[in-house]
Amino acid sequence: MEDCLAALEWVHANAEKYDIDTDRIVVSGGSAGGHLALMTGMLRNGDELCSGKLKVGNNRQVAAIVNWFGVTDFSTYPRPEWLGENIDKEKYERTLSPINYVREGGAPVLSIHGTEDIGVPLDQSVNLHKKLQESGVREKLHTIKGKKHGNFSPDELTTIYQEIWTFLESAGIKTTVD
């Protein structure tokens, strides 16, 4: 998370130098990267992760988040080995779960998920999107019937990318250059 937040800060700090429109920054990732994209786009100043091991400062906002089948709630997902043994499991699960950072006014979220994913079950995205709807956050869940954890065909990827562009445009994010 520290690396993701630092990268976002770097992009904002160097936006003028590299002619980056910071109003159009979209974070995206697949699987663990989807989780990181969600956390990067949802964390706010004052949030604390892992018993205070990471305290979020003035986190920069993103225009949208594209989550490709990332974990959204560790309380309903097997605890990753990398968490270690001597931890406050509930606190880690709570602070590392993007679903707990859904807030009114949050960045729009598009999730792409296979209906037969056993690596990260579809209900992870379904539950996130229910909470996003309840909070009034623009959202869309795009499922790919019969697919597991990624490995989408070229035709499926074409459809997915069309869905991404449509979603971003509907969220007011211009996807073309004048």
ROLOZA-606794 format. One record per atom (N, C-alpha, C): atom name; residue in three letters; x, y negated, z negated; residue number from 1. Coordinates in steps of 0.2 Angstrom, whole numbers. Each point is the difference from the previous one (the first is absolute). Layout:
R  atom  res   east  north     up    n
R    CA  ALA      X      Y      Z  NUM
...
# end
This chain:
R  atom  res   east  north     up    n
R     N  MET      4      6      0    1
R    CA  MET     -4     -6      0    1
R     C  MET      4     -6      0    1
R     N  GLU      6      0     -4    2
R    CA  GLU      4     -6      0    2
R     C  GLU      3     -2      7    2
R     N  ASP      2      5      4    3
R    CA  ASP      2     -1      6    3
R     C  ASP     -5     -3      5    3
R     N  CYS     -6      3     -1    4
R    CA  CYS     -6     -3      5    4
R     C  CYS     -1     -7     -2    4
R     N  LEU     -1     -1     -6    5
R    CA  LEU     -1     -7     -2    5
R     C  LEU      5     -5      2    5
R     N  ALA      7      3     -1    6
R    CA  ALA      5     -5      2    6
R     C  ALA      0     -1      8    6
R     N  ALA     -1      5      3    7
R    CA  ALA     -1      0      8    7
R     C  ALA     -5     -6      2    7
R     N  LEU     -6      1     -4    8
R    CA  LEU     -5     -5      2    8
R     C  LEU      2     -7     -2    8
R     N  GLU      4     -1     -6    9
R    CA  GLU      2     -6     -2    9
R     C  GLU      5     -3      6    9
R     N  TRP      5      5      2   10
R    CA  TRP      5     -2      5   10
R     C  TRP     -4     -3      6   10
R     N  VAL     -5      4      3   11
R    CA  VAL     -3     -2      6   11
R     C  VAL     -3     -7     -1   11
R     N  HIS     -3     -2     -6   12
R    CA  HIS     -3     -6     -1   12
R     C  HIS      6     -6     -1   12
R     N  ALA      5      2     -3   13
R    CA  ALA      6     -5     -1   13
R     C  ALA      3     -1      7   13
R     N  ASN      0      4      5   14
R    CA  ASN      3     -1      6   14
R     C  ASN     -5     -1      6   14
R     N  ALA     -6     -1     -2   15
R    CA  ALA     -5      0      5   15
R     C  ALA      2     -6      5   15
R     N  GLU      2     -6     -2   16
R    CA  GLU      1     -5      5   16
R     C  GLU      6      1      4   16
R     N  LYS      5      3     -3   17
R    CA  LYS      6      2      4   17
R     C  LYS     -1      5      6   17
R     N  TYR     -5      5     -2   18
R    CA  TYR     -1      5      5   18
R     C  TYR     -7     -1      4   18
R     N  ASP     -3     -6     -1   19
R    CA  ASP     -6     -2      3   19
R     C  ASP     -6      6     -1   19
R     N  ILE     -1      1     -7   20
R    CA  ILE     -4      5     -2   20
R     C  ILE     -7     -4     -3   20
R     N  ASP     -5      2      3   21
R    CA  ASP     -7     -3     -3   21
R     C  ASP     -2      4     -6   21
R     N  THR      1     -2     -6   22
R    CA  THR     -1      3     -6   22
R     C  THR     -7      1     -1   22
R     N  ASP     -5     -3      4   23
R    CA  ASP     -7      1     -1   23
R     C  ASP     -2      6      4   23
R     N  ARG      5      4      3   24
R    CA  ARG     -2      6      4   24
R     C  ARG      4      6     -2   24
R     N  ILE      3      0     -6   25
R    CA  ILE      4      5     -2   25
R     C  ILE     -5      6     -2   25
R     N  VAL      1      6      3   26
R    CA  VAL     -4      6     -2   26
R     C  VAL      5      5     -2   26
R     N  VAL     -1      3     -6   27
R    CA  VAL      4      6     -3   27
R     C  VAL     -3      6      2   27
R     N  SER      4      5      2   28
R    CA  SER     -3      6      2   28
R     C  SER      5      6     -1   28
R     N  GLY     -2      6     -2   29
R    CA  GLY      4      6     -1   29
R     C  GLY     -4      6      0   29
R     N  GLY      3      6      1   30
R    CA  GLY     -3      6      0   30
R     C  GLY      2      4     -6   30
R     N  SER     -5      4     -3   31
R    CA  SER      1      4     -6   31
R     C  SER      3     -4     -6   31
R     N  ALA      6      1     -2   32
R    CA  ALA      3     -4     -5   32
R     C  ALA      1     -7      2   32
R     N  GLY      1     -1      6   33
R    CA  GLY      0     -7      3   33
R     C  GLY     -6     -3      0   33
R     N  GLY     -6      4      0   34
R    CA  GLY     -7     -3      0   34
R     C  GLY     -1     -3     -7   34
R     N  HIS      2      5     -5   35
R    CA  HIS      0     -2     -7   35
R     C  HIS      4     -7     -1   35
R     N  LEU      6      0      2   36
R    CA  LEU      4     -6     -1   36
R     C  LEU     -3     -6      4   36
R     N  ALA     -3      1      6   37
R    CA  ALA     -3     -6      3   37
R     C  ALA     -6     -3     -4   37
R     N  LEU     -4      5     -3   38
R    CA  LEU     -6     -2     -4   38
R     C  LEU      3     -4     -6   38
R     N  MET      5      3     -3   39
R    CA  MET      2     -3     -6   39
R     C  MET      3     -7      1   39
R     N  THR      4     -1      5   40
R    CA  THR      3     -6      2   40
R     C  THR     -5     -5      2   40
R     N  GLY     -5      2      3   41
R    CA  GLY     -6     -5      2   41
R     C  GLY     -5     -2     -5   41
R     N  MET      0      5     -6   42
R    CA  MET     -5     -1     -5   42
R     C  MET      3     -3     -6   42
R     N  LEU      6      1     -2   43
R    CA  LEU      3     -3     -6   43
R     C  LEU      0     -7      0   43
R     N  ARG     -1     -3     -6   44
R    CA  ARG      0     -7     -1   44
R     C  ARG      4     -2     -6   44
R     N  ASN      2     -7     -1   45
R    CA  ASN      4     -2     -5   45
R     C  ASN     -3      2     -7   45
R     N  GLY      5      3     -4   46
R    CA  GLY     -2      2     -6   46
R     C  GLY     -2      7     -1   46
R     N  ASP     -1      4      6   47
R    CA  ASP     -1      7     -1   47
R     C  ASP      7      3     -2   47
R     N  GLU     -1      6     -4   48
R    CA  GLU      5      3     -3   48
R     C  GLU      0      8      2   48
R     N  LEU      5      3      2   49
R    CA  LEU      0      7      2   49
R     C  LEU      5      4     -5   49
R     N  CYS     -2      6     -1   50
R    CA  CYS      4      5     -3   50
R     C  CYS      2     -3     -7   50
R     N  SER     -4     -1     -4   51
R    CA  SER      1     -3     -7   51
R     C  SER      5     -6      0   51
R     N  GLY     -2     -4      5   52
R    CA  GLY      4     -7      0   52
R     C  GLY      7      1      4   52
R     N  LYS      2      5      2   53
R    CA  LYS      6      1      4   53
R     C  LYS      0     -5      6   53
R     N  LEU     -5     -1      3   54
R    CA  LEU     -1     -5      5   54
R     C  LEU     -5     -5     -1   54
R     N  LYS      2     -6     -1   55
R    CA  LYS     -5     -6     -1   55
R     C  LYS      0     -4      6   55
R     N  VAL     -6      0      3   56
R    CA  VAL     -1     -4      7   56
R     C  VAL      0     -7     -2   56
R     N  GLY      4     -4      4   57
R    CA  GLY      1     -7     -1   57
R     C  GLY     -5     -3      5   57
R     N  ASN      2     -5      4   58
R    CA  ASN     -4     -4      5   58
R     C  ASN      0      4      6   58
R     N  ASN     -4      6      0   59
R    CA  ASN     -1      4      6   59
R     C  ASN     -3     -4      6   59
R     N  ARG      3      1      6   60
R    CA  ARG     -3     -3      6   60
R     C  ARG     -6      4      2   60
R     N  GLN     -5     -4      3   61
R    CA  GLN     -6      3      3   61
R     C  GLN      2      3      7   61
R     N  VAL     -4      5      2   62
R    CA  VAL      0      2      6   62
R     C  VAL     -7     -1      3   62
R     N  ALA      0      0      7   63
R    CA  ALA     -6     -1      4   63
R     C  ALA     -5      7      0   63
R     N  ALA      3      5      0   64
R    CA  ALA     -3      7      0   64
R     C  ALA      4      6     -2   64
R     N  ILE     -3      5     -1   65
R    CA  ILE      4      6     -2   65
R     C  ILE     -3      6      4   65
R     N  VAL      4      4      3   66
R    CA  VAL     -2      6      4   66
R     C  VAL      4      6     -3   66
R     N  ASN     -5      4     -3   67
R    CA  ASN      2      5     -4   67
R     C  ASN     -1      7      4   67
R     N  TRP      5      3      1   68
R    CA  TRP      0      7      4   68
R     C  TRP      1      5     -5   68
R     N  PHE     -6      3     -3   69
R    CA  PHE     -1      5     -4   69
R     C  PHE      5      0     -6   69
R     N  GLY      0     -6     -4   70
R    CA  GLY      4      0     -6   70
R     C  GLY     -4      1     -6   70
R     N  VAL      3      2     -5   71
R    CA  VAL     -3      2     -7   71
R     C  VAL     -2     -7     -2   71
R     N  THR     -7      0     -3   72
R    CA  THR     -3     -6     -3   72
R     C  THR     -1      1     -7   72
R     N  ASP      0      6     -3   73
R    CA  ASP     -2      1     -7   73
R     C  ASP      4      6     -3   73
R     N  PHE      5     -1     -4   74
R    CA  PHE      4      5     -2   74
R     C  PHE     -4      4     -6   74
R     N  SER     -5     -3     -3   75
R    CA  SER     -4      3     -5   75
R     C  SER     -4      6      3   75
R     N  THR     -1      0      6   76
R    CA  THR     -3      6      4   76
R     C  THR      4      4      4   76
R     N  TYR      7     -1      0   77
R    CA  TYR      5      3      4   77
R     C  TYR      5      3     -4   77
R     N  PRO      3      6      2   78
R    CA  PRO      5      3     -4   78
R     C  PRO      6     -5     -2   78
R     N  ARG      2      0     -6   79
R    CA  ARG      6     -5     -2   79
R     C  ARG      6      2      4   79
R     N  PRO      3     -5      3   80
R    CA  PRO      6      1      4   80
R     C  PRO      6      2     -5   80
R     N  GLU      4      4      2   81
R    CA  GLU      6      2     -4   81
R     C  GLU      5     -6     -1   81
R     N  TRP      0     -5      4   82
R    CA  TRP      4     -5     -1   82
R     C  TRP     -2     -5     -6   82
R     N  LEU     -6      1     -3   83
R    CA  LEU     -1     -4     -6   83
R     C  LEU      3      3     -6   83
R     N  GLY      3      6      0   84
R    CA  GLY      4      2     -5   84
R     C  GLY     -5      3     -6   84
R     N  GLU      3      2     -5   85
R    CA  GLU     -4      4     -5   85
R     C  GLU     -2     -5     -6   85
R     N  ASN      5     -4     -3   86
R    CA  ASN     -2     -4     -6   86
R     C  ASN     -3     -7      2   86
R     N  ILE     -6      0      2   87
R    CA  ILE     -3     -6      2   87
R     C  ILE     -7      0     -3   87
R     N  ASP     -3     -6      0   88
R    CA  ASP     -7     -1     -2   88
R     C  ASP     -4      1      7   88
R     N  LYS     -2      7      1   89
R    CA  LYS     -3      2      6   89
R     C  LYS     -5     -5      3   89
R     N  GLU     -5     -1     -5   90
R    CA  GLU     -6     -4      2   90
R     C  GLU      2     -7      2   90
R     N  LYS      5     -3     -4   91
R    CA  LYS      2     -7      2   91
R     C  LYS      3      0      7   91
R     N  TYR      4      5      1   92
R    CA  TYR      4      0      7   92
R     C  TYR     -6      1      5   92
R     N  GLU     -4      5     -1   93
R    CA  GLU     -5      2      5   93
R     C  GLU     -4     -7      2   93
R     N  ARG     -2     -3     -6   94
R    CA  ARG     -4     -6      1   94
R     C  ARG      4     -6      4   94
R     N  THR      6     -1     -2   95
R    CA  THR      4     -6      3   95
R     C  THR      2      2      7   95
R     N  LEU      1      6      2   96
R    CA  LEU      2      2      6   96
R     C  LEU     -5      1      5   96
R     N  SER     -7     -1     -2   97
R    CA  SER     -5      2      5   97
R     C  SER     -3     -6      3   97
R     N  PRO      0     -1      6   98
R    CA  PRO     -2     -6      4   98
R     C  PRO     -8     -1     -2   98
R     N  ILE     -4      5     -1   99
R    CA  ILE     -7     -1     -1   99
R     C  ILE     -1     -4     -6   99
R     N  ASN      5     -1     -5  100
R    CA  ASN     -1     -4     -6  100
R     C  ASN      2     -7      1  100
R     N  TYR      2     -2      6  101
R    CA  TYR      2     -7      2  101
R     C  TYR     -5     -3      5  101
R     N  VAL     -6      4      1  102
R    CA  VAL     -5     -3      5  102
R     C  VAL     -3     -6     -4  102
R     N  ARG      0     -6      3  103
R    CA  ARG     -3     -6     -3  103
R     C  ARG     -3     -4      5  103
R     N  GLU     -5     -4     -2  104
R    CA  GLU     -4     -4      5  104
R     C  GLU      5     -5      3  104
R     N  GLY      0     -1      6  105
R    CA  GLY      4     -4      4  105
R     C  GLY      7      3      2  105
R     N  GLY      0      7     -1  106
R    CA  GLY      6      3      2  106
R     C  GLY      1      1      8  106
R     N  ALA      6      2      2  107
R    CA  ALA      1      0      7  107
R     C  ALA     -5      6      3  107
R     N  PRO     -2     -1      7  108
R    CA  PRO     -4      5      3  108
R     C  PRO      4      6      0  108
R     N  VAL     -3      6      0  109
R    CA  VAL      3      7      0  109
R     C  VAL     -3      4      5  109
R     N  LEU      4      3      5  110
R    CA  LEU     -2      5      4  110
R     C  LEU      4      6     -2  110
R     N  SER     -4      6     -1  111
R    CA  SER      3      6     -1  111
R     C  SER     -1      5      6  111
R     N  ILE      5      4      2  112
R    CA  ILE      0      5      5  112
R     C  ILE      1      7     -4  112
R     N  HIS     -5      4      1  113
R    CA  HIS      1      7     -4  113
R     C  HIS     -3      5      4  113
R     N  GLY      3      6      0  114
R    CA  GLY     -2      6      3  114
R     C  GLY     -5      3     -5  114
R     N  THR     -6      3      3  115
R    CA  THR     -5      3     -5  115
R     C  THR      2      7     -3  115
R     N  GLU      6      3      2  116
R    CA  GLU      2      6     -2  116
R     C  GLU      7      0     -4  116
R     N  ASP      1     -7     -2  117
R    CA  ASP      7     -1     -3  117
R     C  ASP      0      4     -7  117
R     N  ILE      5      4     -1  118
R    CA  ILE      1      3     -6  118
R     C  ILE      6     -3     -4  118
R     N  GLY      4     -3      3  119
R    CA  GLY      6     -4     -3  119
R     C  GLY     -3     -6     -4  119
R     N  VAL     -4     -4      3  120
R    CA  VAL     -4     -5     -4  120
R     C  VAL     -7      1      2  120
R     N  PRO     -4      3     -4  121
R    CA  PRO     -7      1      2  121
R     C  PRO     -4     -6      2  121
R     N  LEU     -5      0      4  122
R    CA  LEU     -3     -5      3  122
R     C  LEU     -4     -4     -5  122
R     N  ASP     -2      3     -6  123
R    CA  ASP     -4     -4     -5  123
R     C  ASP      5     -5     -3  123
R     N  GLN      6      0      1  124
R    CA  GLN      5     -5     -3  124
R     C  GLN     -2     -7      4  124
R     N  SER     -1      1      7  125
R    CA  SER     -2     -6      4  125
R     C  SER     -7     -2     -1  125
R     N  VAL     -5      5     -1  126
R    CA  VAL     -7     -1      0  126
R     C  VAL     -1     -4     -7  126
R     N  ASN      3      2     -5  127
R    CA  ASN     -1     -3     -7  127
R     C  ASN      3     -8      0  127
R     N  LEU      6      0      3  128
R    CA  LEU      2     -7      1  128
R     C  LEU     -4     -5      4  128
R     N  HIS     -3      3      5  129
R    CA  HIS     -4     -5      4  129
R     C  HIS     -7     -1     -3  129
R     N  LYS     -3      5     -4  130
R    CA  LYS     -6     -2     -4  130
R     C  LYS      2     -6     -5  130
R     N  LYS      6      0     -3  131
R    CA  LYS      1     -5     -5  131
R     C  LYS      2     -7      4  131
R     N  LEU      3      1      6  132
R    CA  LEU      1     -6      4  132
R     C  LEU     -7     -3      2  132
R     N  GLN     -5      4      2  133
R    CA  GLN     -6     -3      2  133
R     C  GLN     -4     -3     -6  133
R     N  GLU      1      3     -6  134
R    CA  GLU     -3     -2     -6  134
R     C  GLU      3     -7     -2  134
R     N  SER      6     -1      2  135
R    CA  SER      3     -6     -2  135
R     C  SER      0     -6      5  135
R     N  GLY     -3      2      6  136
R    CA  GLY     -1     -5      5  136
R     C  GLY      6     -1      5  136
R     N  VAL      4      5     -1  137
R    CA  VAL      6     -1      5  137
R     C  VAL     -1      3      6  137
R     N  ARG      2     -3      6  138
R    CA  ARG     -1      3      6  138
R     C  ARG      4      6      1  138
R     N  GLU     -4      5      2  139
R    CA  GLU      4      7      1  139
R     C  GLU     -3      4      5  139
R     N  LYS      3      5      2  140
R    CA  LYS     -2      5      5  140
R     C  LYS      4      7     -1  140
R     N  LEU     -4      5      0  141
R    CA  LEU      3      7     -1  141
R     C  LEU     -1      3      7  141
R     N  HIS      6      2      3  142
R    CA  HIS      0      3      7  142
R     C  HIS      2      7     -1  142
R     N  THR     -5      5      1  143
R    CA  THR      2      7     -1  143
R     C  THR      1      3      6  143
R     N  ILE      5      5      0  144
R    CA  ILE      1      4      6  144
R     C  ILE     -2      7     -1  144
R     N  LYS     -5      2      3  145
R    CA  LYS     -4      7     -1  145
R     C  LYS      5      6      1  145
R     N  GLY      1      4     -5  146
R    CA  GLY      4      6      1  146
R     C  GLY      7     -1     -1  146
R     N  LYS      2     -6     -1  147
R    CA  LYS      8     -1     -1  147
R     C  LYS      2      1     -7  147
R     N  LYS      6      2     -1  148
R    CA  LYS      3      0     -7  148
R     C  LYS      4     -6     -1  148
R     N  HIS      6      1     -3  149
R    CA  HIS      4     -6     -2  149
R     C  HIS      4     -3      5  149
R     N  GLY     -3     -4      4  150
R    CA  GLY      3     -3      6  150
R     C  GLY      1      5      6  150
R     N  ASN      5     -1      4  151
R    CA  ASN      1      4      6  151
R     C  ASN     -6     -1      5  151
R     N  PHE     -1     -6      1  152
R    CA  PHE     -6     -1      5  152
R     C  PHE      3      0      7  152
R     N  SER     -5      2      4  153
R    CA  SER      2      1      7  153
R     C  SER      0     -7      3  153
R     N  PRO      3      0      6  154
R    CA  PRO      1     -7      4  154
R     C  PRO     -7     -3      1  154
R     N  ASP     -5      4      2  155
R    CA  ASP     -7     -3      1  155
R     C  ASP     -2     -3     -7  155
R     N  GLU      1      4     -5  156
R    CA  GLU     -3     -2     -7  156
R     C  GLU      4     -7     -2  156
R     N  LEU      6      0      1  157
R    CA  LEU      4     -6     -1  157
R     C  LEU     -2     -6      4  157
R     N  THR     -2      1      6  158
R    CA  THR     -3     -5      4  158
R     C  THR     -6     -3     -3  158
R     N  THR     -4      4     -2  159
R    CA  THR     -7     -2     -3  159
R     C  THR      2     -3     -7  159
R     N  ILE      4      3     -4  160
R    CA  ILE      2     -3     -6  160
R     C  ILE      3     -8      1  160
R     N  TYR      4      0      5  161
R    CA  TYR      3     -7      1  161
R     C  TYR     -5     -5      2  161
R     N  GLN     -5      2      4  162
R    CA  GLN     -5     -4      3  162
R     C  GLN     -4     -2     -7  162
R     N  GLU     -1      5     -4  163
R    CA  GLU     -4     -2     -6  163
R     C  GLU      4     -5     -5  163
R     N  ILE      6      1      0  164
R    CA  ILE      4     -5     -4  164
R     C  ILE     -1     -7      3  164
R     N  TRP      1     -1      7  165
R    CA  TRP      0     -6      3  165
R     C  TRP     -7     -3     -1  165
R     N  THR     -5      4      0  166
R    CA  THR     -7     -3      0  166
R     C  THR     -1     -2     -8  166
R     N  PHE      2      4     -4  167
R    CA  PHE     -1     -2     -7  167
R     C  PHE      4     -6     -2  167
R     N  LEU      6     -1      2  168
R    CA  LEU      4     -6     -1  168
R     C  LEU     -3     -6      3  168
R     N  GLU     -3      1      6  169
R    CA  GLU     -3     -6      3  169
R     C  GLU     -7     -2     -4  169
R     N  SER     -3      5     -2  170
R    CA  SER     -6     -1     -4  170
R     C  SER      1     -3     -7  170
R     N  ALA      6      1     -2  171
R    CA  ALA      2     -3     -7  171
R     C  ALA      3     -7      1  171
R     N  GLY      0     -3      7  172
R    CA  GLY      2     -6      1  172
R     C  GLY      8     -1      1  172
R     N  ILE      3      6      2  173
R    CA  ILE      7      0      1  173
R     C  ILE      1      1      7  173
R     N  LYS      3     -5      3  174
R    CA  LYS      1     -1      7  174
R     C  LYS      6      5      2  174
R     N  THR     -2      5      4  175
R    CA  THR      5      5      2  175
R     C  THR      4     -1      7  175
R     N  THR     -2     -6      3  176
R    CA  THR      4     -1      6  176
R     C  THR      4     -7     -1  176
R     N  VAL      4     -1      5  177
R    CA  VAL      4     -6      0  177
R     C  VAL     -2     -4      5  177
R     N  ASP     -1     -7     -1  178
R    CA  ASP     -2     -5      5  178
R     C  ASP      5     -1      5  178
# end
